[in-house]
Structure formats: structure tokens, C-alpha cells
């Protein structure tokens, strides 16, 4: 798949996660926070990105749209901890 196809798939998945978060009351970044995250990440001009999240992988998808993600996309994993 090409980068354009990958970006379209990421955008679709991001929209799906936004709907899920709304329906299930899962906290994700609000619009202003998304803008700040993307601006800060772009300004840092990273060569690689590692995003360690705690919910549904939404921030990782946002960061996957940055140019640095073209060579090493963020990894979104789900890890459960039990006591």
C-alpha cells in the first residue's frame, strides 16, 4: 500500500475511534489538545516517534499522520495490568 492509502485508512480508523470514545465515554484528546500535540511534535521534527498511551490508541493514530511516521509509524498496543 502507498502512503496515501495508509493515510486514508488511518483517518477512517481515527474517526471510528472518535465515535467509540463518544459512545463509551473514553477520554481522548480534545480538539485544542490535538492541535497542541501535533504542533509540538512537528516542531520537534522527530526522526522516530514512540507514543505510550493509556486508552484506545487515538494519540498514536494522530502521530502516525506526521512525516516522521512514514519511516517508523507509532506502535499502539493494549496492555492490561492486574493485581
Secondary structure as a PSIPRED ss2 file (coil, helix, strand):
# PSIPRED VFORMAT (PSIPRED V4.0)

   1 X C   1.000  0.000  0.000
   2 X C   1.000  0.000  0.000
   3 X H   0.000  1.000  0.000
   4 X H   0.000  1.000  0.000
   5 X H   0.000  1.000  0.000
   6 X H   0.000  1.000  0.000
   7 X H   0.000  1.000  0.000
   8 X H   0.000  1.000  0.000
   9 X H   0.000  1.000  0.000
  10 X H   0.000  1.000  0.000
  11 X H   0.000  1.000  0.000
  12 X H   0.000  1.000  0.000
  13 X H   0.000  1.000  0.000
  14 X H   0.000  1.000  0.000
  15 X H   0.000  1.000  0.000
  16 X H   0.000  1.000  0.000
  17 X H   0.000  1.000  0.000
  18 X H   0.000  1.000  0.000
  19 X H   0.000  1.000  0.000
  20 X H   0.000  1.000  0.000
  21 X H   0.000  1.000  0.000
  22 X H   0.000  1.000  0.000
  23 X H   0.000  1.000  0.000
  24 X H   0.000  1.000  0.000
  25 X C   1.000  0.000  0.000
  26 X C   1.000  0.000  0.000
  27 X C   1.000  0.000  0.000
  28 X C   1.000  0.000  0.000
  29 X C   1.000  0.000  0.000
  30 X C   1.000  0.000  0.000
  31 X H   0.000  1.000  0.000
  32 X H   0.000  1.000  0.000
  33 X H   0.000  1.000  0.000
  34 X H   0.000  1.000  0.000
  35 X H   0.000  1.000  0.000
  36 X H   0.000  1.000  0.000
  37 X H   0.000  1.000  0.000
  38 X H   0.000  1.000  0.000
  39 X H   0.000  1.000  0.000
  40 X H   0.000  1.000  0.000
  41 X H   0.000  1.000  0.000
  42 X H   0.000  1.000  0.000
  43 X H   0.000  1.000  0.000
  44 X H   0.000  1.000  0.000
  45 X C   1.000  0.000  0.000
  46 X C   1.000  0.000  0.000
  47 X C   1.000  0.000  0.000
  48 X C   1.000  0.000  0.000
  49 X C   1.000  0.000  0.000
  50 X C   1.000  0.000  0.000
  51 X C   1.000  0.000  0.000
  52 X C   1.000  0.000  0.000
  53 X C   1.000  0.000  0.000
  54 X C   1.000  0.000  0.000
  55 X C   1.000  0.000  0.000
  56 X C   1.000  0.000  0.000
  57 X C   1.000  0.000  0.000
  58 X H   0.000  1.000  0.000
  59 X H   0.000  1.000  0.000
  60 X H   0.000  1.000  0.000
  61 X H   0.000  1.000  0.000
  62 X H   0.000  1.000  0.000
  63 X H   0.000  1.000  0.000
  64 X H   0.000  1.000  0.000
  65 X C   1.000  0.000  0.000
  66 X C   1.000  0.000  0.000
  67 X H   0.000  1.000  0.000
  68 X H   0.000  1.000  0.000
  69 X H   0.000  1.000  0.000
  70 X H   0.000  1.000  0.000
  71 X C   1.000  0.000  0.000
  72 X C   1.000  0.000  0.000
  73 X C   1.000  0.000  0.000
  74 X C   1.000  0.000  0.000
  75 X C   1.000  0.000  0.000
  76 X C   1.000  0.000  0.000
  77 X C   1.000  0.000  0.000
  78 X C   1.000  0.000  0.000
  79 X C   1.000  0.000  0.000
  80 X C   1.000  0.000  0.000
  81 X C   1.000  0.000  0.000
  82 X C   1.000  0.000  0.000
  83 X C   1.000  0.000  0.000
